[in-house]
Amino acid sequence: MDTISVRRRSANMARIRGRDTAPEIKVRRLVHRLGYRFRLHRRDLPGTPDLVFPGRRKVIFVHGCFWHRHEGCRFAYEPKSNTEFWRRKFAANKERDARVIGELERMNWQVLTIWECQTADLDRLRNGITGFLGHGDR
């Protein structure tokens, strides 16, 4: 049972945005500090990746653990109310994510997904990003 009224829950959910989230901005700042240059939210690519590195043909998605169902993550909990709606919503999100990654890979783009919970450990995040993007010309 939800402890928040339906009206309040609706207002909370309406304020959640799909871009410029705190985890995304944290990743963007780190990538910029590392010297890499990128484009944001290219709509001409499947899934509108959060960060695009055109010269490298690489993209980064920054996924919220709750919305994209990060397996085993404490943030990917199941809502207690309207469970059937959420089950369908999360299944559709996962299907879309897999489809988008497949489309990008068929277009010869490499894809890195960074989960919201992974943004807490900056050293590990830095290592993952530089491992993905490489150390060459930034």
N, CA, C and O atoms as a GROMACS GRO file, in nm:
protein
  552
    1MET      N    1   0.084  -0.119   0.000
    1MET     CA    2   0.000   0.000   0.000
    1MET      C    3   0.088   0.124   0.000
    1MET      O    4   0.183   0.136   0.078
    2ASP      N    5   0.056   0.215  -0.087
    2ASP     CA    6   0.132   0.340  -0.097
    2ASP      C    7   0.094   0.432   0.019
    2ASP      O    8  -0.023   0.444   0.053
    3THR      N    9   0.193   0.495   0.079
    3THR     CA   10   0.168   0.584   0.193
    3THR      C   11   0.143   0.727   0.148
    3THR      O   12   0.115   0.814   0.231
    4ILE      N   13   0.152   0.752   0.019
    4ILE     CA   14   0.130   0.886  -0.036
    4ILE      C   15  -0.003   0.885  -0.112
    4ILE      O   16  -0.038   0.786  -0.175
    5SER      N   17  -0.074   0.996  -0.106
    5SER     CA   18  -0.203   1.003  -0.175
    5SER      C   19  -0.182   0.990  -0.326
    5SER      O   20  -0.074   1.017  -0.377
    6VAL      N   21  -0.287   0.949  -0.395
    6VAL     CA   22  -0.282   0.933  -0.540
    6VAL      C   23  -0.245   1.066  -0.606
    6VAL      O   24  -0.164   1.068  -0.699
    7ARG      N   25  -0.303   1.174  -0.559
    7ARG     CA   26  -0.275   1.306  -0.617
    7ARG      C   27  -0.128   1.346  -0.597
    7ARG      O   28  -0.064   1.396  -0.690
    8ARG      N   29  -0.076   1.323  -0.477
    8ARG     CA   30   0.063   1.357  -0.448
    8ARG      C   31   0.158   1.269  -0.530
    8ARG      O   32   0.258   1.317  -0.582
    9ARG      N   33   0.127   1.139  -0.540
    9ARG     CA   34   0.211   1.048  -0.618
    9ARG      C   35   0.213   1.092  -0.764
    9ARG      O   36   0.318   1.090  -0.828
   10SER      N   37   0.098   1.130  -0.816
   10SER     CA   38   0.090   1.176  -0.955
   10SER      C   39   0.176   1.301  -0.976
   10SER      O   40   0.246   1.313  -1.076
   11ALA      N   41   0.170   1.394  -0.881
   11ALA     CA   42   0.250   1.516  -0.891
   11ALA      C   43   0.400   1.483  -0.886
   11ALA      O   44   0.479   1.540  -0.960
   12ASN      N   45   0.437   1.391  -0.797
   12ASN     CA   46   0.578   1.350  -0.788
   12ASN      C   47   0.626   1.289  -0.919
   12ASN      O   48   0.734   1.324  -0.968
   13MET      N   49   0.547   1.200  -0.975
   13MET     CA   50   0.587   1.131  -1.098
   13MET      C   51   0.593   1.228  -1.216
   13MET      O   52   0.677   1.211  -1.304
   14ALA      N   53   0.507   1.326  -1.218
   14ALA     CA   54   0.505   1.423  -1.328
   14ALA      C   55   0.631   1.508  -1.332
   14ALA      O   56   0.667   1.560  -1.437
   15ARG      N   57   0.697   1.524  -1.218
   15ARG     CA   58   0.818   1.607  -1.213
   15ARG      C   59   0.944   1.533  -1.258
   15ARG      O   60   1.049   1.595  -1.274
   16ILE      N   61   0.935   1.403  -1.277
   16ILE     CA   62   1.052   1.326  -1.318
   16ILE      C   63   1.077   1.347  -1.466
   16ILE      O   64   0.986   1.332  -1.548
   17ARG      N   65   1.199   1.382  -1.500
   17ARG     CA   66   1.235   1.412  -1.638
   17ARG      C   67   1.326   1.305  -1.694
   17ARG      O   68   1.392   1.232  -1.619
   18GLY      N   69   1.330   1.295  -1.826
   18GLY     CA   70   1.410   1.193  -1.892
   18GLY      C   71   1.549   1.239  -1.932
   18GLY      O   72   1.630   1.158  -1.976
   19ARG      N   73   1.578   1.366  -1.916
   19ARG     CA   74   1.711   1.415  -1.952
   19ARG      C   75   1.756   1.518  -1.849
   19ARG      O   76   1.675   1.573  -1.774
   20ASP      N   77   1.886   1.543  -1.848
   20ASP     CA   78   1.946   1.636  -1.753
   20ASP      C   79   1.920   1.595  -1.608
   20ASP      O   80   1.900   1.680  -1.520
   21THR      N   81   1.920   1.465  -1.584
   21THR     CA   82   1.902   1.415  -1.448
   21THR      C   83   2.033   1.433  -1.371
   21THR      O   84   2.138   1.454  -1.431
   22ALA      N   85   2.026   1.425  -1.240
   22ALA     CA   86   2.147   1.442  -1.158
   22ALA      C   87   2.256   1.340  -1.195
   22ALA      O   88   2.371   1.379  -1.209
   23PRO      N   89   2.223   1.209  -1.212
   23PRO     CA   90   2.328   1.115  -1.252
   23PRO      C   91   2.387   1.148  -1.390
   23PRO      O   92   2.508   1.135  -1.411
   24GLU      N   93   2.303   1.191  -1.483
   24GLU     CA   94   2.351   1.226  -1.616
   24GLU      C   95   2.446   1.345  -1.610
   24GLU      O   96   2.552   1.344  -1.673
   25ILE      N   97   2.410   1.446  -1.535
   25ILE     CA   98   2.496   1.565  -1.523
   25ILE      C   99   2.628   1.528  -1.456
   25ILE      O  100   2.734   1.579  -1.495
   26LYS      N  101   2.624   1.441  -1.357
   26LYS     CA  102   2.746   1.395  -1.290
   26LYS      C  103   2.840   1.327  -1.391
   26LYS      O  104   2.960   1.353  -1.391
   27VAL      N  105   2.784   1.242  -1.476
   27VAL     CA  106   2.864   1.173  -1.578
   27VAL      C  107   2.918   1.274  -1.679
   27VAL      O  108   3.035   1.267  -1.715
   28ARG      N  109   2.834   1.366  -1.724
   28ARG     CA  110   2.878   1.466  -1.822
   28ARG      C  111   2.994   1.549  -1.767
   28ARG      O  112   3.091   1.574  -1.838
   29ARG      N  113   2.984   1.591  -1.643
   29ARG     CA  114   3.092   1.671  -1.584
   29ARG      C  115   3.222   1.592  -1.575
   29ARG      O  116   3.329   1.645  -1.604
   30LEU      N  117   3.212   1.466  -1.537
   30LEU     CA  118   3.331   1.382  -1.528
   30LEU      C  119   3.393   1.363  -1.666
   30LEU      O  120   3.514   1.378  -1.682
   31VAL      N  121   3.312   1.330  -1.765
   31VAL     CA  122   3.362   1.307  -1.901
   31VAL      C  123   3.429   1.434  -1.953
   31VAL      O  124   3.534   1.428  -2.017
   32HIS      N  125   3.369   1.548  -1.927
   32HIS     CA  126   3.427   1.675  -1.972
   32HIS      C  127   3.560   1.702  -1.901
   32HIS      O  128   3.657   1.743  -1.965
   33ARG      N  129   3.565   1.678  -1.770
   33ARG     CA  130   3.690   1.695  -1.693
   33ARG      C  131   3.801   1.604  -1.745
   33ARG      O  132   3.919   1.640  -1.740
   34LEU      N  133   3.763   1.487  -1.793
   34LEU     CA  134   3.861   1.393  -1.848
   34LEU      C  135   3.913   1.438  -1.985
   34LEU      O  136   4.006   1.379  -2.039
   35GLY      N  137   3.851   1.541  -2.040
   35GLY     CA  138   3.899   1.597  -2.166
   35GLY      C  139   3.826   1.549  -2.290
   35GLY      O  140   3.863   1.587  -2.401
   36TYR      N  141   3.725   1.466  -2.274
   36TYR     CA  142   3.649   1.417  -2.388
   36TYR      C  143   3.544   1.520  -2.428
   36TYR      O  144   3.487   1.588  -2.342
   37ARG      N  145   3.519   1.530  -2.555
   37ARG     CA  146   3.414   1.618  -2.604
   37ARG      C  147   3.303   1.534  -2.666
   37ARG      O  148   3.330   1.430  -2.726
   38PHE      N  149   3.182   1.579  -2.649
   38PHE     CA  150   3.068   1.496  -2.687
   38PHE      C  151   2.950   1.583  -2.728
   38PHE      O  152   2.950   1.704  -2.708
   39ARG      N  153   2.852   1.520  -2.784
   39ARG     CA  154   2.724   1.582  -2.818
   39ARG      C  155   2.619   1.523  -2.725
   39ARG      O  156   2.634   1.411  -2.676
   40LEU      N  157   2.514   1.599  -2.702
   40LEU     CA  158   2.406   1.555  -2.613
   40LEU      C  159   2.282   1.518  -2.692
   40LEU      O  160   2.243   1.587  -2.786
   41HIS      N  161   2.220   1.408  -2.652
   41HIS     CA  162   2.084   1.372  -2.694
   41HIS      C  163   2.060   1.385  -2.844
   41HIS      O  164   1.969   1.455  -2.887
   42ARG      N  165   2.142   1.318  -2.924
   42ARG     CA  166   2.124   1.323  -3.069
   42ARG      C  167   1.999   1.246  -3.108
   42ARG      O  168   1.993   1.124  -3.095
   43ARG      N  169   1.900   1.319  -3.155
   43ARG     CA  170   1.772   1.258  -3.188
   43ARG      C  171   1.776   1.176  -3.316
   43ARG      O  172   1.684   1.100  -3.344
   44ASP      N  173   1.883   1.192  -3.395
   44ASP     CA  174   1.892   1.114  -3.518
   44ASP      C  175   1.945   0.972  -3.492
   44ASP      O  176   1.952   0.892  -3.585
   45LEU      N  177   1.981   0.941  -3.369
   45LEU     CA  178   2.026   0.807  -3.332
   45LEU      C  179   1.917   0.736  -3.252
   45LEU      O  180   1.844   0.800  -3.177
   46PRO      N  181   1.905   0.605  -3.269
   46PRO     CA  182   1.804   0.531  -3.192
   46PRO      C  183   1.820   0.552  -3.042
   46PRO      O  184   1.932   0.545  -2.990
   47GLY      N  185   1.710   0.578  -2.975
   47GLY     CA  186   1.711   0.591  -2.830
   47GLY      C  187   1.759   0.724  -2.777
   47GLY      O  188   1.761   0.744  -2.655
   48THR      N  189   1.799   0.817  -2.864
   48THR     CA  190   1.850   0.948  -2.824
   48THR      C  191   1.952   0.933  -2.710
   48THR      O  192   1.922   0.968  -2.596
   49PRO      N  193   2.071   0.880  -2.740
   49PRO     CA  194   2.171   0.858  -2.635
   49PRO      C  195   2.203   0.985  -2.557
   49PRO      O  196   2.196   1.096  -2.611
   50ASP      N  197   2.237   0.969  -2.430
   50ASP     CA  198   2.266   1.084  -2.344
   50ASP      C  199   2.394   1.155  -2.386
   50ASP      O  200   2.396   1.278  -2.393
   51LEU      N  201   2.500   1.080  -2.413
   51LEU     CA  202   2.626   1.137  -2.460
   51LEU      C  203   2.666   1.065  -2.588
   51LEU      O  204   2.661   0.942  -2.595
   52VAL      N  205   2.706   1.142  -2.688
   52VAL     CA  206   2.744   1.085  -2.817
   52VAL      C  207   2.884   1.135  -2.852
   52VAL      O  208   2.914   1.254  -2.842
   53PHE      N  209   2.968   1.042  -2.893
   53PHE     CA  210   3.105   1.070  -2.935
   53PHE      C  211   3.116   1.033  -3.082
   53PHE      O  212   3.160   0.923  -3.115
   54PRO      N  213   3.075   1.124  -3.173
   54PRO     CA  214   3.062   1.089  -3.314
   54PRO      C  215   3.190   1.036  -3.378
   54PRO      O  216   3.184   0.939  -3.454
   55GLY      N  217   3.304   1.097  -3.350
   55GLY     CA  218   3.428   1.053  -3.411
   55GLY      C  219   3.470   0.913  -3.369
   55GLY      O  220   3.543   0.845  -3.441
   56ARG      N  221   3.425   0.871  -3.254
   56ARG     CA  222   3.459   0.739  -3.202
   56ARG      C  223   3.349   0.637  -3.231
   56ARG      O  224   3.369   0.517  -3.213
   57ARG      N  225   3.234   0.684  -3.276
   57ARG     CA  226   3.114   0.601  -3.296
   57ARG      C  227   3.080   0.527  -3.166
   57ARG      O  228   3.058   0.406  -3.164
   58LYS      N  229   3.078   0.604  -3.058
   58LYS     CA  230   3.045   0.550  -2.927
   58LYS      C  231   2.939   0.637  -2.862
   58LYS      O  232   2.934   0.758  -2.882
   59VAL      N  233   2.853   0.572  -2.783
   59VAL     CA  234   2.748   0.645  -2.710
   59VAL      C  235   2.744   0.594  -2.566
   59VAL      O  236   2.781   0.481  -2.537
   60ILE      N  237   2.696   0.682  -2.479
   60ILE     CA  238   2.674   0.645  -2.339
   60ILE      C  239   2.530   0.677  -2.303
   60ILE      O  240   2.480   0.787  -2.330
   61PHE      N  241   2.465   0.579  -2.242
   61PHE     CA  242   2.334   0.600  -2.181
   61PHE      C  243   2.354   0.602  -2.030
   61PHE      O  244   2.428   0.520  -1.976
   62VAL      N  245   2.290   0.696  -1.962
   62VAL     CA  246   2.290   0.700  -1.816
   62VAL      C  247   2.149   0.662  -1.774
   62VAL      O  248   2.055   0.740  -1.788
   63HIS      N  249   2.136   0.540  -1.721
   63HIS     CA  250   2.004   0.487  -1.688
   63HIS      C  251   1.976   0.497  -1.538
   63HIS      O  252   2.062   0.470  -1.455
   64GLY      N  253   1.854   0.536  -1.506
   64GLY     CA  254   1.806   0.530  -1.369
   64GLY      C  255   1.778   0.385  -1.334
   64GLY      O  256   1.713   0.313  -1.410
   65CYS      N  257   1.826   0.341  -1.219
   65CYS     CA  258   1.811   0.202  -1.178
   65CYS      C  259   1.664   0.161  -1.164
   65CYS      O  260   1.627   0.049  -1.198
   66PHE      N  261   1.582   0.252  -1.114
   66PHE     CA  262   1.439   0.222  -1.096
   66PHE      C  263   1.369   0.206  -1.231
   66PHE      O  264   1.300   0.106  -1.252
   67TRP      N  265   1.386   0.301  -1.319
   67TRP     CA  266   1.312   0.302  -1.445
   67TRP      C  267   1.357   0.196  -1.543
   67TRP      O  268   1.276   0.142  -1.618
   68HIS      N  269   1.485   0.165  -1.542
   68HIS     CA  270   1.539   0.071  -1.641
   68HIS      C  271   1.569  -0.066  -1.580
   68HIS      O  272   1.624  -0.152  -1.647
   69ARG      N  273   1.532  -0.085  -1.454
   69ARG     CA  274   1.537  -0.215  -1.386
   69ARG      C  275   1.677  -0.273  -1.377
   69ARG      O  276   1.704  -0.380  -1.431
   70HIS      N  277   1.766  -0.202  -1.310
   70HIS     CA  278   1.902  -0.251  -1.289
   70HIS      C  279   1.896  -0.376  -1.201
   70HIS      O  280   1.862  -0.368  -1.083
   71GLU      N  281   1.930  -0.489  -1.259
   71GLU     CA  282   1.921  -0.619  -1.190
   71GLU      C  283   2.002  -0.618  -1.061
   71GLU      O  284   2.120  -0.583  -1.060
   72GLY      N  285   1.939  -0.658  -0.952
   72GLY     CA  286   2.007  -0.671  -0.824
   72GLY      C  287   2.032  -0.541  -0.750
   72GLY      O  288   2.091  -0.542  -0.642
   73CYS      N  289   1.987  -0.430  -0.804
   73CYS     CA  290   2.011  -0.300  -0.742
   73CYS      C  291   1.898  -0.267  -0.643
   73CYS      O  292   1.781  -0.294  -0.669
   74ARG      N  293   1.936  -0.210  -0.531
   74ARG     CA  294   1.835  -0.176  -0.430
   74ARG      C  295   1.741  -0.065  -0.477
   74ARG      O  296   1.632  -0.049  -0.422
   75PHE      N  297   1.783   0.011  -0.577
   75PHE     CA  298   1.697   0.118  -0.629
   75PHE      C  299   1.592   0.066  -0.727
   75PHE      O  300   1.501   0.140  -0.764
   76ALA      N  301   1.605  -0.058  -0.769
   76ALA     CA  302   1.511  -0.116  -0.866
   76ALA      C  303   1.400  -0.192  -0.792
   76ALA      O  304   1.369  -0.306  -0.826
   77TYR      N  305   1.344  -0.129  -0.692
   77TYR     CA  306   1.240  -0.193  -0.612
   77TYR      C  307   1.106  -0.195  -0.688
   77TYR      O  308   1.088  -0.122  -0.786
   78GLU      N  309   1.016  -0.277  -0.642
   78GLU     CA  310   0.883  -0.288  -0.703
   78GLU      C  311   0.785  -0.198  -0.629
   78GLU      O  312   0.772  -0.207  -0.507
   79PRO      N  313   0.716  -0.110  -0.701
   79PRO     CA  314   0.613  -0.028  -0.636
   79PRO      C  315   0.503  -0.116  -0.577
   79PRO      O  316   0.472  -0.223  -0.629
   80LYS      N  317   0.446  -0.070  -0.468
   80LYS     CA  318   0.345  -0.149  -0.397
   80LYS      C  319   0.203  -0.129  -0.452
   80LYS      O  320   0.116  -0.213  -0.433
   81SER      N  321   0.182  -0.017  -0.520
   81SER     CA  322   0.048   0.007  -0.575
   81SER      C  323   0.052   0.001  -0.727
   81SER      O  324   0.157   0.021  -0.788
   82ASN      N  325  -0.062  -0.027  -0.786
   82ASN     CA  326  -0.077  -0.030  -0.931
   82ASN      C  327   0.027  -0.124  -0.994
   82ASN      O  328   0.090  -0.090  -1.094
   83THR      N  329   0.044  -0.239  -0.935
   83THR     CA  330   0.153  -0.330  -0.971
   83THR      C  331   0.147  -0.377  -1.115
   83THR      O  332   0.251  -0.391  -1.179
   84GLU      N  333   0.029  -0.403  -1.166
   84GLU     CA  334   0.019  -0.451  -1.305
   84GLU      C  335   0.066  -0.344  -1.403
   84GLU      O  336   0.135  -0.375  -1.500
   85PHE      N  337   0.030  -0.219  -1.379
   85PHE     CA  338   0.077  -0.108  -1.463
   85PHE      C  339   0.229  -0.104  -1.464
   85PHE      O  340   0.292  -0.095  -1.570
   86TRP      N  341   0.289  -0.110  -1.345
   86TRP     CA  342   0.435  -0.100  -1.335
   86TRP      C  343   0.504  -0.220  -1.399
   86TRP      O  344   0.609  -0.205  -1.461
   87ARG      N  345   0.446  -0.338  -1.384
   87ARG     CA  346   0.505  -0.456  -1.446
   87ARG      C  347   0.513  -0.438  -1.598
   87ARG      O  348   0.616  -0.466  -1.659
   88ARG      N  349   0.403  -0.392  -1.657
   88ARG     CA  350   0.401  -0.369  -1.803
   88ARG      C  351   0.496  -0.256  -1.842
   88ARG      O  352   0.568  -0.267  -1.942
   89LYS      N  353   0.497  -0.150  -1.765
   89LYS     CA  354   0.583  -0.034  -1.793
   89LYS      C  355   0.730  -0.074  -1.792
   89LYS      O  356   0.805  -0.041  -1.884
   90PHE      N  357   0.771  -0.145  -1.688
   90PHE     CA  358   0.911  -0.185  -1.676
   90PHE      C  359   0.949  -0.284  -1.785
   90PHE      O  360   1.060  -0.276  -1.839
   91ALA      N  361   0.860  -0.377  -1.818
   91ALA     CA  362   0.889  -0.473  -1.926
   91ALA      C  363   0.908  -0.400  -2.058
   91ALA      O  364   0.998  -0.433  -2.135
   92ALA      N  365   0.823  -0.302  -2.085
   92ALA     CA  366   0.835  -0.224  -2.209
   92ALA      C  367   0.965  -0.145  -2.211
   92ALA      O  368   1.030  -0.135  -2.315
   93ASN      N  369   1.004  -0.088  -2.098
   93ASN     CA  370   1.131  -0.014  -2.090
   93ASN      C  371   1.249  -0.105  -2.121
   93ASN      O  372   1.338  -0.068  -2.198
   94LYS      N  373   1.250  -0.225  -2.062
   94LYS     CA  374   1.360  -0.318  -2.085
   94LYS      C  375   1.364  -0.363  -2.231
   94LYS      O  376   1.472  -0.373  -2.290
   95GLU      N  377   1.248  -0.390  -2.289
   95GLU     CA  378   1.243  -0.430  -2.431
   95GLU      C  379   1.296  -0.318  -2.519
   95GLU      O  380   1.373  -0.342  -2.612
   96ARG      N  381   1.254  -0.196  -2.491
   96ARG     CA  382   1.299  -0.081  -2.571
   96ARG      C  383   1.450  -0.063  -2.558
   96ARG      O  384   1.518  -0.039  -2.658
   97ASP      N  385   1.502  -0.073  -2.436
   97ASP     CA  386   1.647  -0.058  -2.416
   97ASP      C  387   1.724  -0.160  -2.498
   97ASP      O  388   1.823  -0.126  -2.563
   98ALA      N  389   1.680  -0.286  -2.495
   98ALA     CA  390   1.749  -0.392  -2.571
   98ALA      C  391   1.739  -0.365  -2.721
   98ALA      O  392   1.836  -0.384  -2.794
   99ARG      N  393   1.623  -0.322  -2.766
   99ARG     CA  394   1.603  -0.294  -2.909
   99ARG      C  395   1.694  -0.180  -2.954
   99ARG      O  396   1.757  -0.188  -3.059
  100VAL      N  397   1.701  -0.073  -2.875
  100VAL     CA  398   1.782   0.044  -2.909
  100VAL      C  399   1.930   0.007  -2.915
  100VAL      O  400   2.000   0.046  -3.008
  101ILE      N  401   1.978  -0.068  -2.818
  101ILE     CA  402   2.118  -0.110  -2.818
  101ILE      C  403   2.147  -0.194  -2.942
  101ILE      O  404   2.251  -0.177  -3.007
  102GLY      N  405   2.057  -0.285  -2.975
  102GLY     CA  406   2.074  -0.367  -3.095
  102GLY      C  407   2.080  -0.283  -3.221
  102GLY      O  408   2.163  -0.308  -3.308
  103GLU      N  409   1.992  -0.184  -3.232
  103GLU     CA  410   1.991  -0.097  -3.350
  103GLU      C  411   2.122  -0.020  -3.361
  103GLU      O  412   2.180  -0.010  -3.469
  104LEU      N  413   2.169   0.035  -3.250
  104LEU     CA  414   2.294   0.110  -3.251
  104LEU      C  415   2.412   0.020  -3.290
  104LEU      O  416   2.498   0.060  -3.368
  105GLU      N  417   2.415  -0.100  -3.236
  105GLU     CA  418   2.524  -0.191  -3.268
  105GLU      C  419   2.521  -0.231  -3.415
  105GLU      O  420   2.626  -0.246  -3.477
  106ARG      N  421   2.402  -0.250  -3.472
  106ARG     CA  422   2.391  -0.280  -3.616
  106ARG      C  423   2.439  -0.164  -3.701
  106ARG      O  424   2.481  -0.183  -3.815
  107MET      N  425   2.434  -0.043  -3.645
  107MET     CA  426   2.483   0.076  -3.715
  107MET      C  427   2.632   0.099  -3.685
  107MET      O  428   2.687   0.203  -3.720
  108ASN      N  429   2.696   0.001  -3.621
  108ASN     CA  430   2.839   0.007  -3.586
  108ASN      C  431   2.873   0.112  -3.481
  108ASN      O  432   2.980   0.172  -3.485
  109TRP      N  433   2.781   0.135  -3.389
  109TRP     CA  434   2.808   0.220  -3.273
  109TRP      C  435   2.834   0.127  -3.155
  109TRP      O  436   2.772   0.022  -3.142
  110GLN      N  437   2.928   0.168  -3.069
  110GLN     CA  438   2.952   0.095  -2.944
  110GLN      C  439   2.873   0.166  -2.834
  110GLN      O  440   2.864   0.289  -2.830
  111VAL      N  441   2.818   0.087  -2.744
  111VAL     CA  442   2.727   0.140  -2.642
  111VAL      C  443   2.778   0.106  -2.502
  111VAL      O  444   2.816  -0.007  -2.474
  112LEU      N  445   2.779   0.207  -2.415
  112LEU     CA  446   2.807   0.188  -2.273
  112LEU      C  447   2.685   0.236  -2.195
  112LEU      O  448   2.635   0.346  -2.217
  113THR      N  449   2.637   0.151  -2.105
  113THR     CA  450   2.528   0.190  -2.015
  113THR      C  451   2.587   0.212  -1.877
  113THR      O  452   2.652   0.123  -1.821
  114ILE      N  453   2.564   0.330  -1.823
  114ILE     CA  454   2.606   0.362  -1.687
  114ILE      C  455   2.480   0.370  -1.603
  114ILE      O  456   2.386   0.442  -1.637
  115TRP      N  457   2.478   0.295  -1.494
  115TRP     CA  458   2.362   0.293  -1.405
  115TRP      C  459   2.375   0.402  -1.300
  115TRP      O  460   2.485   0.437  -1.256
  116GLU      N  461   2.262   0.454  -1.260
  116GLU     CA  462   2.256   0.560  -1.159
  116GLU      C  463   2.339   0.526  -1.036
  116GLU      O  464   2.411   0.612  -0.985
  117CYS      N  465   2.329   0.404  -0.986
  117CYS     CA  466   2.401   0.366  -0.864
  117CYS      C  467   2.552   0.364  -0.886
  117CYS      O  468   2.628   0.375  -0.789
  118GLN      N  469   2.597   0.349  -1.010
  118GLN     CA  470   2.740   0.346  -1.039
  118GLN      C  471   2.804   0.484  -1.034
  118GLN      O  472   2.926   0.496  -1.032
  119THR      N  473   2.723   0.588  -1.032
  119THR     CA  474   2.778   0.724  -1.031
  119THR      C  475   2.828   0.764  -0.893
  119THR      O  476   2.888   0.871  -0.879
  120ALA      N  477   2.803   0.683  -0.792
  120ALA     CA  478   2.848   0.716  -0.656
  120ALA      C  479   2.999   0.696  -0.640
  120ALA      O  480   3.062   0.768  -0.563
  121ASP      N  481   3.056   0.599  -0.711
  121ASP     CA  482   3.200   0.568  -0.700
  121ASP      C  483   3.272   0.631  -0.819
  121ASP      O  484   3.281   0.570  -0.926
  122LEU      N  485   3.323   0.754  -0.800
  122LEU     CA  486   3.382   0.829  -0.912
  122LEU      C  487   3.508   0.764  -0.968
  122LEU      O  488   3.530   0.769  -1.089
  123ASP      N  489   3.590   0.702  -0.885
  123ASP     CA  490   3.711   0.636  -0.935
  123ASP      C  491   3.674   0.521  -1.028
  123ASP      O  492   3.730   0.507  -1.137
  124ARG      N  493   3.582   0.440  -0.984
  124ARG     CA  494   3.538   0.327  -1.067
  124ARG      C  495   3.470   0.376  -1.194
  124ARG      O  496   3.490   0.320  -1.302
  125LEU      N  497   3.390   0.480  -1.181
  125LEU     CA  498   3.322   0.538  -1.297
  125LEU      C  499   3.424   0.591  -1.397
  125LEU      O  500   3.413   0.566  -1.517
  126ARG      N  501   3.523   0.664  -1.347
  126ARG     CA  502   3.630   0.717  -1.434
  126ARG      C  503   3.700   0.605  -1.509
  126ARG      O  504   3.723   0.615  -1.630
  127ASN      N  505   3.733   0.498  -1.439
  127ASN     CA  506   3.801   0.385  -1.502
  127ASN      C  507   3.714   0.320  -1.610
  127ASN      O  508   3.763   0.284  -1.717
  128GLY      N  509   3.586   0.307  -1.582
  128GLY     CA  510   3.495   0.248  -1.681
  128GLY      C  511   3.482   0.334  -1.805
  128GLY      O  512   3.480   0.283  -1.917
  129ILE      N  513   3.474   0.465  -1.785
  129ILE     CA  514   3.459   0.557  -1.899
  129ILE      C  515   3.587   0.560  -1.982
  129ILE      O  516   3.580   0.551  -2.105
  130THR      N  517   3.702   0.572  -1.918
  130THR     CA  518   3.827   0.576  -1.996
  130THR      C  519   3.854   0.442  -2.063
  130THR      O  520   3.911   0.437  -2.171
  131GLY      N  521   3.814   0.333  -1.999
  131GLY     CA  522   3.827   0.202  -2.063
  131GLY      C  523   3.741   0.192  -2.188
  131GLY      O  524   3.782   0.131  -2.287
  132PHE      N  525   3.624   0.250  -2.183
  132PHE     CA  526   3.533   0.247  -2.297
  132PHE      C  527   3.577   0.343  -2.408
  132PHE      O  528   3.579   0.306  -2.525
  133LEU      N  529   3.613   0.465  -2.370
  133LEU     CA  530   3.645   0.567  -2.470
  133LEU      C  531   3.791   0.561  -2.516
  133LEU      O  532   3.822   0.608  -2.625
  134GLY      N  533   3.878   0.505  -2.435
  134GLY     CA  534   4.020   0.497  -2.471
  134GLY      C  535   4.095   0.621  -2.425
  134GLY      O  536   4.035   0.719  -2.381
  135HIS      N  537   4.226   0.614  -2.437
  135HIS     CA  538   4.312   0.722  -2.388
  135HIS      C  539   4.368   0.806  -2.500
  135HIS      O  540   4.446   0.898  -2.474
  136GLY      N  541   4.332   0.777  -2.624
  136GLY     CA  542   4.387   0.851  -2.738
  136GLY      C  543   4.342   0.995  -2.740
  136GLY      O  544   4.311   1.053  -2.635
  137ASP      N  545   4.338   1.053  -2.858
  137ASP     CA  546   4.292   1.192  -2.872
  137ASP      C  547   4.155   1.205  -2.809
  137ASP      O  548   4.064   1.126  -2.835
  138ARG      N  549   4.143   1.306  -2.728
  138ARG     CA  550   4.016   1.325  -2.659
  138ARG      C  551   3.941   1.435  -2.726
  138ARG      O  552   3.830   1.469  -2.684
   0.00000   0.00000   0.00000
